[in-house]
Amino acid sequence: MKRNRDISEKDAEVNEREQGTSFLPKFDDSGLLTAIAQDSASGIILMVAFMDAEALSKTLETGKAHFHSRSRKRLWMKGESSGHVLHVEQILVDCDQDALILKVRPAGPACHTGEQSCFYRVLEGEKLTRLPD
């Protein structure tokens, strides 16, 4: 009987995560979920980063995008050194709650290279070509 109850509880959790109203973020084995920053005015995808529970909590608390830096292994707020913060206006959650779209109002370029978006090149064959401004 325990096995059937475990299956039913898991099914209920999956159903709530995929169809319900509870926010149940599904972090991966590293404790991360994908976060896509999108300009709320233009719709341009600005960047992709990762959030852990702390970054998600700080984002919700402050209204500014926080992420988990995998290279620095720490929390960071986008724009903490450049001033190019991302003001979060809305958070969209995908169907199984393992990815987010942050609809943001950027205060400057989103890319560390100084580009508006991290996605400023297109793959053509085996070569990258810069998109027109």
Buried (B, 14 or more C-beta within 10 A) or exposed (E): EEEEEEEEEEEEEBEEBEEEEEEEBBBEEEEBBBBBBBBBEEEBBBBEBBBBEEBBEBBEEEEBBBBBEEEEEEBBBBBEEEEBBBBBEEBEBBEEBBBBBBBBEBBEBBBEEEBBBBBBEEEEEEEEEEEEE
